[in-house]
Amino acid sequence: MRRPLTLIVAWLDRVDPGAHRRIKGLRLGTAYGIATAVGTLHDVSVSAPAGVSPGALAASFALWASVSEARTTRFTSSRDLLLLCLAAAAGAALFAVLAPLLHARLGADKEWVLVSGAFAVGYLKRYGILGAGMGSQIYIGQLTACTMGLGRTDIGAIVVAALIAMLASIVPRLLSGSAERPALMAAIAPVAEPGRGYSAELAMGLQAAAATMLIVALADLLGLIESVWAVTACIYVVAATAAGTLERVRRRIAGTLVGVPLALVCLPLATEAPLLLWCAAALAMIVYAMALPERYDIACGAFAFTLLVTLAAGGEHGLPVLLARLWETVLGSVIGGATAMLVLPLRPRFSR
C-alpha cells in the first residue's frame, strides 16, 4: 500500500513542484461549489425563468474564469476574474440574442453562433494573457448558453449568474493569495511566422472558425449526438503553428482515449455512491489544473473523465451519449488539425 502512495506523491511533486497548481485546482473546485450553492438559493432560483439554473450557469462562468486567470497578485487576479466572468456573460447573452434570430430569419441551427466564439478564442490571443482568457470565456459563455437552450428571455438570469460567478471566483483567489504561481500556456504567445497581410492570431481565429463551420454543417450527416463536443475539441487544439496544432491533436486524442474508458468504469457509482463520484470529479479537476500547460494529454484525460462522471451523476446514463464524447472529440480534433494545415498554415518563426 505504501509503494503506490509513494509513487503517487512522487508524481505529484514531479508534475507540480511546490504544490502551487494543486492549490489552484482546489480553487477551481471551490469556485464551482460556491457558484452552484449560491445559485440554488431559493431567493435566487425562484426569480429565474423556468428551466434555467442560475447555479449551473454561474458555476460554468466561475470555473473557466478561474482556469484562464493567470496573475500573481490578488488585485490583478481579481480584476481579471471580474473581466473574465463578464466576457462569459457577454458570450452567453450574444448566443441568447443571435440563436433565435438566426433560426427565425434563416432557419439556421443554433450551433452556428459558436463560429463567432471560435474565432474569438484564436484571435484575442494577440492581446496577451487576458485577451486569450476573454476569448475563451466568450466561447464558454456561448457553449453554456447553447447546452442550456437559453434565449432572449433569459438575459436577466445571465446577468445574475455573472454576478454570482464574480463572487465565487474572486473570493477563493483572495484566500489563496501568493500560494499560487501561474503557469502560462505556450499557445497564448504565438511564435509563428505571420503571413502577408495577416497576423498569426488572425490565422488561428480563422482556422478555428473554419473548423467549427465544417463540423456544424456536417453534424447531421455525421450523426453527431453532441456536436458541441466536436466543436470544442477543434477550437482548443489550434495552436500557434501547424506543427503545434498536430501535437495538441495527438495529445488530446490520447488523453480522451484514457479518460473516457476510466469514467465508464466508474459509472456504477452514479447510482450506488453519487457523492463518491462527485469527489472523483473534483480530484480530476485538480489533476487538470496541475497538468496544464505542459501535459495537455493528462489535462484532456482528466477533463473527459470529469465531464462524463458529472453527466452520469446528473442522471445521464445512456452509453451512446457517453461514448460520443470519445469519438466526437477525436473527430473534432482531427478536423481542427486538418484545418490548421490547410487554412493559412503557420510556420515557426526562426530568428535571422
C-alpha positions as CSV (number, residue, x, y, z in Angstrom):
1,M,0.0,0.0,0.0
2,R,2.8,2.4,0.8
3,R,4.6,1.9,-2.5
4,P,1.6,3.1,-4.7
5,L,1.1,6.1,-2.4
6,T,4.8,6.9,-2.6
7,L,4.6,6.7,-6.4
8,I,1.6,9.0,-6.5
9,V,3.3,11.6,-4.2
10,A,6.4,11.4,-6.4
11,W,4.4,12.0,-9.5
12,L,2.6,14.9,-7.9
13,D,5.9,16.5,-6.9
14,R,7.3,16.0,-10.3
15,V,4.3,17.5,-12.1
16,D,3.6,20.2,-9.6
17,P,6.7,21.1,-7.5
18,G,5.8,23.3,-4.6
19,A,2.1,22.3,-4.8
20,H,1.2,25.6,-6.5
21,R,-1.1,24.1,-9.1
22,R,-2.7,21.8,-6.6
23,I,-3.8,24.9,-4.7
24,K,-5.2,26.3,-8.0
25,G,-7.0,23.0,-8.6
26,L,-8.7,23.3,-5.2
27,R,-9.6,26.9,-6.0
28,L,-11.4,25.7,-9.2
29,G,-13.5,23.2,-7.2
30,T,-14.2,25.9,-4.6
31,A,-15.3,28.4,-7.1
32,Y,-17.6,25.9,-8.8
33,G,-19.1,24.8,-5.5
34,I,-19.7,28.4,-4.3
35,A,-21.4,29.3,-7.5
36,T,-23.6,26.2,-7.5
37,A,-24.6,26.7,-3.9
38,V,-25.4,30.4,-4.2
39,G,-27.3,29.9,-7.5
40,T,-29.5,27.3,-5.9
41,L,-30.6,29.5,-3.0
42,H,-34.3,30.0,-3.0
43,D,-34.2,33.8,-3.4
44,V,-32.0,33.4,-6.5
45,S,-33.5,30.4,-8.2
46,V,-37.1,31.5,-7.7
47,S,-36.6,34.6,-9.9
48,A,-35.0,32.6,-12.8
49,P,-37.1,31.6,-15.8
50,A,-38.4,28.1,-15.9
51,G,-35.8,25.6,-16.9
52,V,-32.9,27.9,-16.3
53,S,-30.4,27.1,-13.5
54,P,-28.5,30.2,-12.4
55,G,-26.2,28.0,-10.3
56,A,-25.2,25.8,-13.2
57,L,-24.7,28.9,-15.4
58,A,-22.7,30.7,-12.8
59,A,-20.6,27.6,-12.0
60,S,-19.5,27.3,-15.6
61,F,-18.6,31.0,-15.7
62,A,-16.6,30.9,-12.4
63,L,-14.9,27.6,-13.1
64,W,-13.4,28.5,-16.5
65,A,-12.7,32.1,-15.5
66,S,-10.5,30.5,-12.7
67,V,-8.8,28.3,-15.2
68,S,-8.0,31.2,-17.6
69,E,-6.8,33.6,-14.9
70,A,-3.0,33.6,-14.6
71,R,-1.8,36.6,-12.5
72,T,0.5,36.7,-9.5
73,T,-1.2,39.3,-7.2
74,R,-4.6,39.3,-5.6
75,F,-5.5,42.7,-7.2
76,T,-4.7,41.8,-10.8
77,S,-6.1,38.3,-10.4
78,S,-9.4,39.7,-9.0
79,R,-9.6,42.3,-11.8
80,D,-9.0,39.6,-14.5
81,L,-11.6,37.3,-12.9
82,L,-14.2,40.0,-13.0
83,L,-13.5,40.7,-16.6
84,L,-13.4,37.0,-17.5
85,C,-16.8,36.5,-15.9
86,L,-18.2,39.5,-17.8
87,A,-16.8,38.0,-21.0
88,A,-18.5,34.7,-20.4
89,A,-21.8,36.6,-19.7
90,A,-21.3,38.6,-22.9
91,G,-20.9,35.3,-24.9
92,A,-24.0,33.8,-23.3
93,A,-26.0,36.9,-24.0
94,L,-24.8,37.1,-27.6
95,F,-25.9,33.5,-28.1
96,A,-29.3,34.1,-26.4
97,V,-30.0,37.0,-28.8
98,L,-28.5,35.6,-32.0
99,A,-29.6,32.0,-31.9
100,P,-33.4,32.7,-32.1
101,L,-32.8,35.4,-34.7
102,L,-30.8,33.1,-37.0
103,H,-33.4,30.4,-36.6
104,A,-36.3,32.8,-37.4
105,R,-34.7,34.6,-40.3
106,L,-32.5,31.9,-41.9
107,G,-33.7,28.6,-40.4
108,A,-30.1,28.0,-39.2
109,D,-29.2,25.8,-36.3
110,K,-28.2,27.5,-33.0
111,E,-24.7,26.0,-33.2
112,W,-23.8,28.5,-36.0
113,V,-23.4,31.2,-33.3
114,L,-20.5,29.2,-31.9
115,V,-18.4,30.2,-35.0
116,S,-18.0,33.7,-33.6
117,G,-16.8,32.3,-30.3
118,A,-14.4,30.0,-32.1
119,F,-12.8,33.0,-33.9
120,A,-12.5,34.9,-30.6
121,V,-10.6,32.1,-28.9
122,G,-7.8,32.3,-31.5
123,Y,-7.8,36.0,-32.4
124,L,-7.9,37.5,-29.0
125,K,-4.6,35.8,-28.1
126,R,-3.0,38.8,-29.7
127,Y,-3.9,40.8,-26.5
128,G,-1.9,38.6,-24.2
129,I,-3.0,36.5,-21.2
130,L,-6.2,38.4,-20.5
131,G,-7.1,38.6,-24.2
132,A,-6.7,34.8,-24.5
133,G,-8.8,34.2,-21.4
134,M,-11.5,36.5,-22.6
135,G,-11.7,34.9,-26.0
136,S,-12.0,31.5,-24.3
137,Q,-14.7,32.8,-21.9
138,I,-16.8,34.3,-24.8
139,Y,-16.9,30.8,-26.3
140,I,-17.5,29.2,-22.9
141,G,-20.5,31.5,-22.4
142,Q,-21.9,30.7,-25.8
143,L,-21.3,27.0,-25.2
144,T,-23.1,27.0,-21.9
145,A,-26.0,29.0,-23.3
146,C,-26.2,26.6,-26.2
147,T,-26.3,23.5,-24.0
148,M,-28.9,25.1,-21.7
149,G,-31.0,26.4,-24.6
150,L,-31.0,30.0,-23.4
151,G,-33.0,32.7,-25.3
152,R,-33.7,36.4,-25.1
153,T,-36.0,36.0,-22.1
154,D,-33.0,34.6,-20.1
155,I,-30.8,37.7,-20.3
156,G,-31.7,38.6,-16.7
157,A,-30.6,35.1,-15.5
158,I,-27.3,35.6,-17.3
159,V,-26.7,38.8,-15.5
160,V,-27.4,37.2,-12.1
161,A,-25.1,34.3,-13.0
162,A,-22.3,36.7,-13.9
163,L,-22.6,38.4,-10.5
164,I,-22.6,35.1,-8.7
165,A,-19.6,33.9,-10.7
166,M,-17.6,37.0,-9.8
167,L,-18.2,36.4,-6.1
168,A,-17.5,32.6,-6.4
169,S,-14.2,33.0,-8.4
170,I,-12.8,36.1,-6.6
171,V,-13.2,35.0,-3.0
172,P,-11.1,31.8,-3.3
173,R,-8.4,33.7,-5.2
174,L,-8.2,36.3,-2.4
175,L,-7.8,33.4,0.1
176,S,-5.2,31.5,-1.9
177,G,-3.0,34.6,-2.1
178,S,0.6,34.1,-3.0
179,A,0.4,30.3,-2.6
180,E,-0.2,30.1,-6.4
181,R,2.3,30.5,-9.2
182,P,0.6,30.7,-12.5
183,A,1.8,28.5,-15.4
184,L,1.4,30.3,-18.7
185,M,0.2,28.4,-21.7
186,A,2.6,28.4,-24.6
187,A,-0.3,29.0,-27.1
188,I,-1.0,32.4,-25.6
189,A,2.0,34.0,-27.2
190,P,2.2,32.8,-30.9
191,V,5.7,32.1,-32.2
192,A,4.5,31.7,-35.7
193,E,5.7,33.5,-38.8
194,P,2.8,35.7,-39.8
195,G,1.6,35.7,-43.4
196,R,1.5,38.5,-45.8
197,G,-1.2,40.9,-44.7
198,Y,-2.4,39.0,-41.7
199,S,-1.3,38.2,-38.2
200,A,-0.7,34.7,-36.6
201,E,-3.6,35.4,-34.3
202,L,-5.9,36.2,-37.2
203,A,-4.9,32.9,-38.9
204,M,-5.6,31.0,-35.6
205,G,-9.0,32.6,-35.3
206,L,-9.9,31.8,-38.9
207,Q,-8.7,28.2,-38.6
208,A,-10.9,27.6,-35.5
209,A,-13.9,29.3,-37.2
210,A,-13.5,27.3,-40.4
211,A,-13.3,24.0,-38.5
212,T,-16.4,24.9,-36.5
213,M,-18.3,25.8,-39.6
214,L,-17.4,22.5,-41.2
215,I,-18.5,20.5,-38.1
216,V,-21.8,22.4,-37.7
217,A,-22.5,22.0,-41.4
218,L,-21.9,18.2,-41.4
219,A,-23.4,17.5,-37.9
220,D,-26.5,15.8,-39.2
221,L,-24.6,13.9,-41.9
222,L,-22.0,12.6,-39.4
223,G,-24.7,11.7,-36.8
224,L,-23.2,13.8,-34.1
225,I,-25.1,13.4,-30.8
226,E,-23.4,16.4,-29.1
227,S,-21.8,18.4,-31.9
228,V,-20.5,21.0,-29.4
229,W,-18.1,18.4,-28.1
230,A,-16.5,18.1,-31.6
231,V,-16.6,21.9,-31.9
232,T,-14.8,22.4,-28.6
233,A,-12.1,19.9,-29.5
234,C,-11.4,21.5,-32.8
235,I,-11.2,25.0,-31.3
236,Y,-8.8,24.2,-28.5
237,V,-6.3,22.1,-30.5
238,V,-5.5,25.1,-32.7
239,A,-2.0,26.3,-31.6
240,A,0.5,28.9,-32.8
241,T,1.9,26.7,-35.5
242,A,0.6,23.9,-37.7
243,A,3.1,21.5,-36.1
244,G,2.0,22.6,-32.6
245,T,-1.6,22.0,-33.6
246,L,-0.9,18.5,-34.7
247,E,0.9,17.8,-31.4
248,R,-2.1,19.1,-29.5
249,V,-4.4,16.9,-31.6
250,R,-2.2,13.9,-30.7
251,R,-2.3,14.7,-27.0
252,R,-6.0,15.5,-26.9
253,I,-6.9,12.2,-28.5
254,A,-4.5,10.3,-26.3
255,G,-5.9,11.8,-23.1
256,T,-9.5,11.3,-24.2
257,L,-8.9,7.7,-25.0
258,V,-7.8,7.2,-21.4
259,G,-10.2,9.5,-19.6
260,V,-13.5,8.2,-21.2
261,P,-13.0,4.5,-20.5
262,L,-11.9,5.3,-17.0
263,A,-15.1,7.3,-16.5
264,L,-17.2,4.4,-17.9
265,V,-15.7,2.0,-15.4
266,C,-16.8,4.4,-12.6
267,L,-20.4,4.6,-13.9
268,P,-21.9,2.1,-11.3
269,L,-21.0,4.7,-8.6
270,A,-23.6,7.1,-10.1
271,T,-26.4,5.1,-8.5
272,E,-24.6,3.4,-5.6
273,A,-22.4,6.3,-4.4
274,P,-23.0,9.5,-6.3
275,L,-21.1,11.6,-3.6
276,L,-18.0,9.5,-4.2
277,L,-18.4,10.1,-7.9
278,W,-18.5,13.9,-7.4
279,C,-15.4,13.6,-5.2
280,A,-13.6,11.8,-8.0
281,A,-14.6,14.6,-10.4
282,A,-13.2,17.2,-8.0
283,L,-9.9,15.3,-7.8
284,A,-9.8,15.0,-11.6
285,M,-10.1,18.8,-11.9
286,I,-7.2,19.2,-9.5
287,V,-5.2,16.9,-11.8
288,Y,-6.4,19.1,-14.8
289,A,-5.1,22.2,-13.1
290,M,-1.8,20.6,-12.3
291,A,-1.2,19.2,-15.8
292,L,-1.8,22.4,-17.7
293,P,0.0,23.5,-19.7
294,E,2.9,21.1,-20.0
295,R,0.9,17.9,-20.1
296,Y,-2.0,18.6,-22.3
297,D,-2.8,14.9,-22.7
298,I,-3.2,14.4,-19.0
299,A,-5.3,17.5,-18.7
300,C,-7.6,16.4,-21.5
301,G,-8.0,12.9,-20.0
302,A,-8.8,14.5,-16.6
303,F,-11.4,16.8,-18.1
304,A,-13.0,14.0,-20.2
305,F,-13.3,11.9,-17.0
306,T,-14.8,14.9,-15.1
307,L,-17.4,15.6,-17.8
308,L,-18.6,12.1,-18.1
309,V,-18.8,11.3,-14.4
310,T,-20.7,14.6,-13.7
311,L,-23.1,13.7,-16.6
312,A,-23.6,10.3,-15.0
313,A,-24.1,11.8,-11.5
314,G,-26.6,14.2,-13.0
315,G,-28.7,11.3,-14.4
316,E,-27.3,10.7,-17.9
317,H,-26.6,7.0,-18.2
318,G,-27.0,6.5,-21.9
319,L,-24.0,4.7,-23.2
320,P,-24.3,6.1,-26.8
321,V,-24.2,9.6,-25.4
322,L,-21.3,9.0,-23.1
323,L,-19.3,7.2,-25.8
324,A,-20.0,10.1,-28.2
325,R,-17.6,12.1,-26.0
326,L,-14.8,9.9,-27.2
327,W,-15.4,9.6,-30.9
328,E,-16.7,13.2,-31.4
329,T,-13.6,14.6,-29.6
330,V,-11.4,12.5,-31.9
331,L,-13.4,13.8,-34.9
332,G,-13.2,17.4,-33.8
333,S,-9.5,17.2,-33.1
334,V,-8.7,15.7,-36.5
335,I,-10.8,18.3,-38.3
336,G,-9.1,21.0,-36.3
337,G,-5.7,19.6,-37.2
338,A,-6.6,19.3,-40.9
339,T,-7.9,22.9,-40.9
340,A,-4.6,24.2,-39.4
341,M,-2.7,22.5,-42.2
342,L,-5.0,23.8,-45.0
343,V,-6.3,27.3,-43.9
344,L,-3.5,29.9,-43.6
345,P,-1.0,27.3,-42.2
346,L,1.5,28.9,-39.8
347,R,5.2,28.1,-39.7
348,P,7.6,28.5,-36.7
349,R,9.3,31.9,-36.6
350,F,13.1,31.5,-36.9
351,S,15.4,34.2,-35.8
352,R,17.7,35.5,-38.5
